[in-house]
């Protein structure tokens, strides 16, 4: 979902992106990515007492950050970390992602290991989910997200948890 008019206006007015360069334009930022850029970059600018447009990020890099989110390579939480690295001068979004070892874990192997550990640590929650009460499944997902430092694909984790509990 692209930016709504007021959100787009606020970011343009704050000089976070330049629409006339063609690098970044209406609709290229998802709401989540826009919040990451506007929030984190805005705070960084305020703390450094500089204009938002003076920060070390280009419209093309904002577009690259969004492309990483769109491709599912990072989630909003990881986008914040990538943006922080870009603002700190560590390179472009792809360089920061690689250098910091960030990226969504979508390989089932590590996810299943983390799920099994979370289920073993919370047998009461597992029993509730097995009995049909899906509310507590968030506790298991949260444990997996914590063990993967927020790098797991939460939707995939949910699928695997439910599959795992249906088999047992």
N, C-alpha and C positions, 0 to 999 in steps of 0.2 A: 504494500500500500504506500503510495507516495505521500508527500507532505500535503497538508491542507493549506489553503491560502494564507491564513494568519501565521502558521508555523514557518512557511516559506518566507513570508514577508519579514518576520523577526530575524531569521538567520541572514537574509540578504541585507537588511538594515544594519545588522551588527557587523557587516563586512566579512562574515564567515565564508561566504561563497560569492563569486562574481558571475552573474548570469550572462554577461556580454562576451565572455571568453569562450563560451561553449564547452568548458570543461565539466561543468556541473550545472544542471538546470532543474526546473520544476519537475517534481515527481521522481527524481533519481534517488532520493533518500527515503528510506522507510521511516516510519514514525520512530521506531526504536533507535535507529542510527542517528536520526536528527536529534533526538534527546541526548544521545551520547555526545555528539559533536557540540551541540548548543550548550549542554550542561557542563561537561568537562572542559571544553575549550573556553567557555565563558568564565568559569572559575579560575582557570589558569591565567587568563588575561587580566582578570580583576586582581588576583594576587600579585601578579607582576606589574600591575599598574600600566598596562599597555592596551592598545585597541585590539579587538578580536582579530581584525584583518592583519595585524602585525605578527601574529603567532607563526611558528615554523610549520605550517601545514598549508598545502595548496588545494585549490578546488579539485584538481586531478587526484590528489591523495584522498580527499574526502570521497570522491567517486570510487576509488580503489578500495577504500574501507567498506563502502556499501556493497561493492561487488563481492567481497569476501563473506559478508553477511548473507547476501542473496544466494551465494553458492553453497551455503551451509558449512563453510570452513571454519567460521567463528560464530558465536552467539553474541547477544548484546553485552553480556558481562565481559567476554573476551575482547569485544570491540573497544571497550573502555581501556583495557590494558594496552591494546595495540595503539590506540589514540595517544595514550600517555607516552608511549615510546616514541611516537612520531613527534610529539610536542617537545620531548626531551632531546631531540636531535639524533635519535638512534637509527634513522633511515626512514624509508617509505613503509607503508603498511605491511607489504609482503616481507620485507627485510626484518621488521620487528617481530612479525609472527614467527619466522624461522629462528631468529636469534634467541627469542625468549621461549621457544619450544611450545608455543600456544597452538591451539587448533582443537576443534571438536573431535572427541574420541567417538568414532562410530563403528569401530571394529568390535564385533560381538565378543571376541575372546576376553579382552580386558573388562568389558562391561559385565559379562557373565560372572567373572571372578569377583568383581565389586558387588554385584547383586547377591551372589551366594554369601559373601561375608556379611552384607547388610541383613539378609534374611536370617542367618545364624545368630546375629547379634540381637535380633528383634523377633523371636519366635511367636510372641503373643500377637504382634501386628500381622505376621504372616498368617496366623490362624484366623484372624478376623477377615483378612482379604480372601482366604480360601473359602470361608463360609459365606461369601457374597457381599460383605461390607467393603466397598472399594474406597471409602473415605480415607482410611489409614494408609493407603498405598503411597500417599505423598511422603510419609515418614521414611519409607524405604527409598523412594526416589531421592529424597533429600540426603540420605546417608550416602547413596551412590555419588551424587553430585559433589558432596563434601570430599569423598575419598578420591575423586578424579579432579579435584581443585576446580570444579565448575566447568570442566572440559567435556563432559559427557553430553550427548544429544538426549535431552530429557524425554522427548517423545519416544525415542527408541528404547530408552531405559524403561519407561512405563510399559511398552509392548513386551519387552523381555521379562519384566517382573511378573506380569499377568500370565505369560506363557509358562514361566517357571513354576508359578503357584498352581496352575491348572494341571501340570504334569505330576505334582507331588501328591 
